[in-house]
Amino acid sequence: RAPLRECPDARTGNARDAASGVYRTFLKRRVVGETTAGIRRPLKIPFRILVSDLACSRGERQLFKGLSFRLSGGQAMIVTGPNGVGKTTLLRVLSGFIAMDVGSIQLEGTEDGGTVAQSAHFVGHRDGLRAALTVRENLDLVPSMFGPARVAVSDAAARLNLTPLLDLPVGVLSAGQRRRAALARLLAVPRPIWLLDEPTSSLDAASQAIVSALISDHVGSGGMVVAATHLELGVAARQLQLQADGAPVLRELSA
C-alpha cells in the first residue's frame, strides 16, 4: 500500500521549504482556522495515544495536572466538565496548538514516528471558513492542501445535508449551516484521529443526529475520537471529567 502524500505542518514548519507560495498562504491559520491539525501520517493498525502525567496552565492558573490515559483506534473519549476547567485547552495541547507544562503525548503505530497532531483533524470553536467563498470552494481547500481527496466534495456535503447549500457563499449561512460545512472537512481527506471541540454547537436535533452517526461510523471503522461534548456518541466511550480542582477523573461509559 502506497503511503499517503505528506504536506507541510502549519505549526512546526516541517517541509515548509518545499511548499509553494499558495501552500504557505493556505496553511496560515487565518485562512484554515481551526479545522485541521498538521499532516496525516500512515498508521499501522492498531494505533494508540499514550498521555502521561500531563499538566497545563493558562497564565498563572493551572487547569489540570497528573492527567494520564491511553486510547486506541476504534475508541472514543468525551471530555466533560464546567466552563474554564481546560477542555478546549486539552484538545489544543493534543493538536499541537499550545504547549503543555509537563508530561508526554505519544502516538504508537506510526510508520515514521509521527505525532498525534500530524495524524489528526482538529475542529475548534471557530469554523475556519472563508465567508466570501461558497461552501464548495471552502471544502475544495482541504484536498488542495492535504490531498489527494478520498471522498468527493459532493459526497462529503451530502453526508452533512449540505447539497442545497454548496454554491452559496458561507457568509449567508446560519451558524448551524456553517458548523456543518466545517465538519464536512473531516470527510474530504480522512485522518484517523478526530479532535472535536463542541462539534454540535449551534446544531439542531436532526443535525446532531447526523454528527453522532459520523462519529459512530468513524470509530466503528477503526478511527479515534476525542470530543469535548455532551453529545451521546452512540458508541462505547470513555469519559474524562475535568474538575475545578485540576484533578481529572476517568470513567468508562457504555454505548
C-alpha positions as CSV (number, residue, x, y, z in Angstrom):
1,R,0.0,0.0,0.0
2,A,1.5,3.3,-1.0
3,P,2.0,5.8,1.8
4,L,-0.2,8.9,1.8
5,R,1.4,12.1,0.5
6,E,2.7,14.4,3.2
7,C,2.1,18.1,3.4
8,P,3.7,20.8,5.5
9,D,2.8,21.2,9.1
10,A,1.3,24.6,9.7
11,R,2.7,24.9,13.3
12,T,6.1,23.4,13.1
13,G,7.0,24.5,9.6
14,N,8.3,21.0,8.7
15,A,8.9,20.8,5.0
16,R,8.0,24.4,4.6
17,D,10.9,25.0,2.2
18,A,9.2,22.5,-0.2
19,A,5.9,24.4,-0.1
20,S,4.7,26.7,-2.7
21,G,3.6,30.2,-2.0
22,V,0.0,29.1,-2.4
23,Y,0.6,26.3,0.2
24,R,2.1,28.8,2.7
25,T,-0.9,31.2,2.2
26,F,-3.5,28.4,2.8
27,L,-1.6,27.0,5.7
28,K,-1.9,30.2,7.7
29,R,-4.4,29.8,10.5
30,R,-6.2,32.9,9.4
31,V,-7.4,31.0,6.3
32,V,-7.6,27.5,7.6
33,G,-9.0,28.5,11.0
34,E,-9.0,25.6,13.5
35,T,-10.4,22.8,11.4
36,T,-7.1,21.0,10.6
37,A,-4.1,19.9,12.6
38,G,-0.9,19.0,11.0
39,I,-0.3,16.3,8.3
40,R,-1.6,12.8,8.2
41,R,0.9,10.1,8.7
42,P,0.4,6.5,7.6
43,L,-0.7,4.5,10.7
44,K,-0.4,0.8,11.5
45,I,-3.4,-1.0,13.0
46,P,-3.7,-1.0,15.9
47,F,-2.5,2.5,16.9
48,R,-2.9,4.3,20.2
49,I,-2.3,7.5,22.1
50,L,-0.4,7.4,25.3
51,V,-0.8,10.5,27.5
52,S,1.3,10.5,30.7
53,D,1.3,12.9,33.7
54,L,0.1,15.9,31.6
55,A,-0.3,19.3,33.2
56,C,-1.2,22.6,31.6
57,S,-1.6,26.2,32.8
58,R,-3.0,29.3,31.2
59,G,-1.4,32.4,32.6
60,E,-0.9,31.9,36.3
61,R,-3.7,29.4,36.7
62,Q,-3.1,25.6,36.4
63,L,-6.0,24.0,34.6
64,F,-5.2,20.3,35.1
65,K,-2.3,18.2,36.3
66,G,-1.4,14.5,36.6
67,L,-3.6,13.6,33.5
68,S,-2.8,10.2,32.1
69,F,-4.8,8.0,29.7
70,R,-4.4,5.5,26.8
71,L,-6.8,5.5,23.9
72,S,-6.7,3.1,20.9
73,G,-8.0,3.2,17.4
74,G,-11.7,2.1,17.5
75,Q,-12.2,4.0,20.7
76,A,-13.8,7.3,21.7
77,M,-13.4,9.6,24.7
78,I,-15.6,12.5,25.7
79,V,-14.2,15.3,27.8
80,T,-16.6,17.0,30.2
81,G,-16.6,19.5,33.0
82,P,-17.7,23.0,33.8
83,N,-16.6,26.0,31.9
84,G,-13.0,27.1,32.3
85,V,-11.5,23.8,33.5
86,G,-9.4,23.1,30.4
87,K,-11.5,21.1,28.0
88,T,-10.6,23.2,25.0
89,T,-7.0,23.6,26.2
90,L,-6.6,19.8,26.4
91,L,-7.7,19.4,22.8
92,R,-5.4,22.2,21.7
93,V,-2.5,20.6,23.5
94,L,-3.2,17.2,21.8
95,S,-3.4,19.0,18.4
96,G,-0.2,20.8,18.9
97,F,-1.5,24.4,19.0
98,I,-0.3,25.1,22.6
99,A,2.4,23.6,24.7
100,M,2.0,21.5,27.9
101,D,3.7,22.4,31.2
102,V,4.9,18.9,31.8
103,G,4.1,15.4,30.7
104,S,4.3,13.4,27.4
105,I,2.0,12.7,24.5
106,Q,3.0,9.7,22.3
107,L,1.4,8.1,19.3
108,E,2.2,4.4,18.8
109,G,1.5,2.9,15.4
110,T,3.1,5.4,13.0
111,E,5.5,4.2,10.4
112,D,7.8,7.2,10.8
113,G,7.4,8.3,14.4
114,G,4.8,11.0,13.8
115,T,2.8,12.8,16.4
116,V,-0.9,13.0,17.3
117,A,-1.1,16.4,15.7
118,Q,0.3,15.0,12.4
119,S,-2.4,12.3,12.2
120,A,-5.4,14.3,13.4
121,H,-8.2,16.7,12.3
122,F,-9.0,19.3,14.9
123,V,-12.3,21.2,14.7
124,G,-12.4,24.0,17.2
125,H,-14.9,26.7,18.2
126,R,-14.1,28.8,15.1
127,D,-15.4,27.2,11.9
128,G,-12.3,28.2,9.8
129,L,-14.4,29.0,6.7
130,R,-14.0,32.0,4.4
131,A,-17.2,34.0,4.2
132,A,-16.7,35.2,0.6
133,L,-16.2,31.7,-0.8
134,T,-19.0,29.2,-1.4
135,V,-19.4,26.0,0.6
136,R,-18.0,24.0,-2.3
137,E,-14.9,26.3,-2.6
138,N,-14.2,26.1,1.1
139,L,-14.4,22.3,1.0
140,D,-12.1,22.3,-2.0
141,L,-9.4,23.9,0.0
142,V,-8.9,20.8,2.2
143,P,-7.8,18.4,-0.6
144,S,-5.9,21.2,-2.3
145,M,-3.7,21.4,0.8
146,F,-3.7,17.9,2.2
147,G,-4.8,15.8,-0.8
148,P,-5.4,13.6,-2.6
149,A,-9.1,13.6,-1.6
150,R,-10.6,10.2,-0.9
151,V,-14.1,11.5,-0.7
152,A,-15.7,13.8,-3.3
153,V,-16.7,17.2,-2.0
154,S,-20.3,16.4,-3.2
155,D,-20.4,13.2,-1.2
156,A,-18.9,14.9,2.0
157,A,-21.5,17.6,1.6
158,A,-24.4,15.2,1.2
159,R,-23.4,13.4,4.4
160,L,-23.8,16.6,6.3
161,N,-27.0,17.6,4.4
162,L,-25.3,20.5,2.6
163,T,-26.0,19.7,-1.0
164,P,-28.5,22.5,-1.5
165,L,-26.0,25.0,0.0
166,L,-22.9,24.0,-2.0
167,D,-22.9,27.0,-4.2
168,L,-23.9,29.6,-1.6
169,P,-21.4,31.9,0.0
170,V,-20.6,30.9,3.5
171,G,-21.3,34.4,4.6
172,V,-25.1,34.0,4.1
173,L,-25.4,30.7,6.0
174,S,-26.7,30.3,9.5
175,A,-24.4,29.3,12.4
176,G,-25.6,25.7,12.2
177,Q,-25.1,25.5,8.5
178,R,-21.6,26.9,8.8
179,R,-20.9,24.3,11.5
180,R,-22.0,21.5,9.3
181,A,-19.8,22.9,6.5
182,A,-16.8,22.9,8.8
183,L,-17.5,19.3,9.9
184,A,-17.7,18.1,6.3
185,R,-14.0,18.8,6.1
186,L,-13.5,15.7,8.3
187,L,-14.6,13.5,5.4
188,A,-12.9,15.2,2.5
189,V,-9.4,13.9,3.4
190,P,-9.8,11.2,6.0
191,R,-7.5,11.1,9.1
192,P,-7.6,8.5,11.8
193,I,-7.9,10.9,14.8
194,W,-10.6,13.4,15.3
195,L,-10.2,16.1,18.0
196,L,-13.6,17.9,18.3
197,D,-14.4,20.8,20.4
198,E,-18.2,21.1,20.9
199,P,-18.9,19.7,17.5
200,T,-22.7,20.1,17.9
201,S,-22.6,23.7,18.8
202,S,-25.4,25.6,17.0
203,L,-26.8,22.4,15.6
204,D,-30.5,21.4,15.7
205,A,-31.6,17.9,16.8
206,A,-31.5,16.5,13.3
207,S,-28.0,17.8,12.6
208,Q,-26.8,16.5,16.0
209,A,-28.0,13.0,15.0
210,I,-26.0,13.3,11.8
211,V,-22.8,14.2,13.7
212,S,-23.4,11.4,16.1
213,A,-23.7,8.9,13.2
214,L,-20.5,10.3,11.7
215,I,-18.6,9.8,15.0
216,S,-20.1,6.3,15.4
217,D,-19.0,5.3,11.8
218,H,-15.5,6.7,12.3
219,V,-15.0,4.8,15.5
220,G,-16.5,1.7,14.0
221,S,-14.1,1.8,11.1
222,G,-11.1,1.9,13.5
223,G,-10.7,5.7,13.9
224,M,-10.4,7.6,17.2
225,V,-12.4,10.5,18.5
226,V,-11.6,12.8,21.5
227,A,-14.5,15.2,21.9
228,A,-15.4,17.9,24.3
229,T,-19.2,17.4,24.1
230,H,-22.3,16.4,25.9
231,L,-23.5,14.6,22.8
232,E,-24.4,10.9,23.1
233,L,-21.8,9.4,20.8
234,G,-23.7,6.2,20.1
235,V,-20.6,4.1,20.8
236,A,-18.9,2.8,24.0
237,A,-16.7,5.7,25.2
238,R,-14.5,6.8,28.0
239,Q,-15.4,9.9,29.9
240,L,-12.7,12.3,31.1
241,Q,-14.1,14.7,33.6
242,L,-12.0,17.7,34.3
243,Q,-12.7,19.4,37.6
244,A,-12.1,22.9,39.1
245,D,-9.5,21.5,41.4
246,G,-7.4,20.3,38.5
247,A,-7.7,16.6,39.3
248,P,-9.1,14.7,36.3
249,V,-11.5,11.7,36.7
250,L,-11.6,9.0,34.0
251,R,-14.6,6.7,33.6
252,E,-15.8,4.0,31.3
253,L,-19.2,4.6,29.6
254,S,-21.4,2.1,27.8
255,A,-22.9,2.8,24.4
